[in-house]
Amino acid sequence: FNIDANLRNRLLWLLRARSTTGFYEFNSERYLIHTLSSLLNVWEFSLDLEIKQAAKVATITLLKELTRSLNSRGNVIVVDARSGPLQNKLFPSRTGVLAQLLTGIGFTLTNE
């Protein structure tokens, strides 16, 4: 498919930039899952080995950023206003579940 002759170059530039400078929404739990899903799709299904490798590096970078955003209980420290303290206390977020899988630290239900 040759939709855009410059698409490959732009995609490689973007993946490499994200791997070195980080992602747009710092600690944004709302966007992290969407970004991760997209990166995993590119990594898994790209037929271009250079793009596949760049997506792999960007994915690992994003996951490292996620683990730096965890507190000692394995909860994600978020900066968006939509993730209130009550919500975070009662139920793990999708990102929190991912963090638990990555680190082994995580959410447990209590009678509090």
C-alpha positions in Angstrom: 0.0 0.0 0.0 1.5 3.3 -1.0 -1.0 5.7 0.6 1.6 8.4 1.3 5.2 8.2 0.0 6.5 10.0 3.1 4.4 8.0 5.7 7.1 5.5 6.5 9.6 8.3 7.3 7.1 10.2 9.4 6.1 7.1 11.3 9.8 6.2 12.0 10.5 9.8 13.1 7.5 9.8 15.5 8.4 6.4 17.0 12.0 7.4 17.5 11.1 10.8 19.0 8.7 9.1 21.5 11.4 6.7 22.5 13.9 9.5 23.3 11.7 12.4 24.4 8.8 10.7 26.0 5.1 10.9 25.3 2.7 13.9 24.9 0.5 13.3 27.9 2.8 13.0 30.9 1.3 10.5 33.4 -2.1 10.8 31.7 -3.8 7.5 32.5 -6.6 8.3 30.1 -4.3 8.3 27.0 -1.7 5.8 28.1 -3.9 2.8 27.3 -4.8 4.1 23.8 -1.2 4.9 23.1 0.0 1.5 24.3 -2.7 -0.3 22.2 -1.6 1.5 19.1 2.1 0.8 19.7 1.4 -2.9 20.3 -0.5 -3.1 17.1 2.3 -1.6 15.1 4.9 -3.8 16.8 2.8 -6.9 16.2 1.6 -6.4 12.7 4.1 -4.2 10.9 5.7 -6.0 7.9 8.5 -3.4 7.9 11.2 -4.7 10.3 12.6 -1.2 11.0 9.1 0.1 12.0 8.5 -3.0 14.0 11.8 -2.5 16.0 11.0 1.3 16.5 7.5 0.4 17.8 9.1 -2.2 20.2 11.5 0.4 21.6 8.7 3.0 22.0 6.5 0.4 23.7 9.2 -0.5 26.2 9.9 3.2 26.8 6.2 3.8 27.5 6.0 0.9 30.0 9.1 2.2 31.8 7.4 5.6 32.1 4.4 3.8 33.6 6.4 2.0 36.2 8.0 5.3 37.3 4.5 6.6 37.9 3.6 4.1 40.6 3.4 4.5 44.3 4.6 1.8 46.8 1.2 0.1 46.6 1.4 -0.3 42.9 -1.2 2.4 42.2 -0.7 4.7 39.3 -0.1 8.3 40.3 -2.2 10.3 37.8 -2.4 13.9 37.0 -5.7 14.2 35.3 -8.6 15.8 37.1 -11.0 13.0 36.1 -9.3 10.4 38.3 -10.6 11.4 41.8 -9.2 9.9 45.0 -12.4 7.9 45.7 -12.3 6.3 42.3 -8.6 5.3 42.7 -9.2 3.9 46.2 -12.2 1.8 45.4 -11.3 0.2 42.1 -8.1 -0.4 40.1 -7.9 1.4 36.8 -7.1 -0.4 33.5 -3.6 1.2 33.8 -3.4 0.0 37.4 -4.1 -3.5 36.4 -1.4 -3.3 33.7 1.0 -2.0 36.3 0.2 -4.9 38.6 0.9 -7.3 35.8 4.2 -5.6 35.1 5.5 -5.3 38.6 3.7 -7.8 40.8 2.7 -5.0 43.1 -0.9 -4.1 43.1 -4.4 -3.5 44.2 -6.0 -5.7 46.8 -9.6 -5.4 48.0 -10.0 -4.4 51.7 -13.0 -3.9 54.0 -12.1 -0.3 54.5 
